[in-house]
Amino acid sequence: TQLLEQSPQFLSIQEGENLTVYCNSSSVFSSLQWYRQEPGEGPVLLVTVVTGGEVKKLKRLTFQFGDARKDSSLHITAAQPGDTGLYLCAGARNNFNKFYFGSGTKLNVKP
Amino acid sequence: EAGVTQFPSHSVIEKGQTVTLRCDPISGHDNLYWYRRVMGKEIKFLLHFVKESKQDESGMPNNRFLAERTGGTYSTLKVQPAELEDSGVYFCASSPRSSRGTEAFFGQGTRLTVV
């Protein structure tokens, strides 16, 4: 069984649209990370959230950690073709350095 | 500053052969991790080194896998003998000593194909 359920798996949208990716679990995490991965590359860290209810913004990307620290979301405003890629959430439990990954959301933004 | 580097980027071997993957972490990072993604599955944890010591190897699938980090610098992951189900992308990541589950910097991965 997978600890972190990520949805949707695939998302194809037009440039300028908004989108939200969800990462859900029944388990509590001490921190949660969002990564973006390009083909042939490793995951690149976008943000880490550690406090329940925390909201972080990175330009057009907004990340939120649920109050109970069991879920997170990534919202992209006015998506651009450069946002195309695989978005991964990953959580750590009990401050240990072992990440549980979601299966990823493959985003395609069409010009 | 150089990031995490992995060698080789691709490897195709026959079932029963041995393969050794190498990871050079970011200089000064005490924590080193191995992860892998097999076809259609999520990225899964294999093990974690703190310097040269294995802190957590709970994700290692079986005794055909051996990881080492002699001297606390680079690490190797050996698969011997390789099986078809070992095919996938193997990622290495590192983080500084101060990291407590808040970040990891990943290499580009080694794509292993066992035929």
Contacts between the chains, C-beta under 8 A, distances in Angstrom:
chain1	res1	chain2	res2	distance
A	2	B	42	6.1
A	4	B	42	7.8
A	30	B	100	7.8
A	30	B	101	5.6
A	31	B	100	8.0
A	31	B	101	5.1
A	31	B	102	4.9
A	33	B	102	7.5
A	33	B	103	6.9
A	33	B	104	7.7
A	35	B	106	7.6
A	40	B	9	8.0
A	40	B	108	6.8
A	40	B	109	8.0
A	41	B	108	5.2
A	41	B	109	7.6
A	42	B	4	7.3
A	42	B	91	5.6
A	42	B	93	7.6
A	42	B	106	3.4
A	42	B	107	5.1
A	42	B	108	4.9
A	42	B	109	5.3
A	43	B	43	7.5
A	43	B	91	7.5
A	43	B	106	4.8
A	44	B	106	7.3
A	45	B	103	5.8
A	45	B	104	7.2
A	45	B	105	6.9
A	48	B	102	4.8
A	48	B	103	5.7
A	50	B	102	6.4
A	88	B	43	7.1
A	90	B	43	7.7
A	92	B	101	3.0
A	92	B	102	7.2
A	93	B	101	7.5
A	94	B	101	7.7
A	95	B	100	4.3
A	95	B	101	4.8
A	96	B	56	7.4
A	96	B	100	7.9
A	96	B	101	5.6
A	97	B	31	5.5
A	97	B	33	6.9
A	97	B	48	5.6
A	97	B	55	7.5
A	97	B	56	7.9
A	97	B	95	6.5
A	97	B	99	6.5
A	97	B	100	7.2
A	97	B	101	5.4
A	97	B	104	7.4
A	98	B	33	7.8
A	98	B	45	5.1
A	98	B	48	6.1
A	98	B	56	5.9
A	98	B	58	7.8
A	98	B	59	7.7
A	98	B	101	7.5
A	99	B	33	7.9
A	99	B	35	7.6
A	99	B	45	6.4
A	99	B	101	7.5
A	99	B	104	6.5
A	100	B	45	7.3
A	101	B	35	7.8
A	101	B	42	4.7
A	101	B	43	4.1
A	101	B	44	7.1
A	102	B	42	6.3
A	103	B	41	7.4
A	103	B	42	4.4
A	104	B	42	7.1
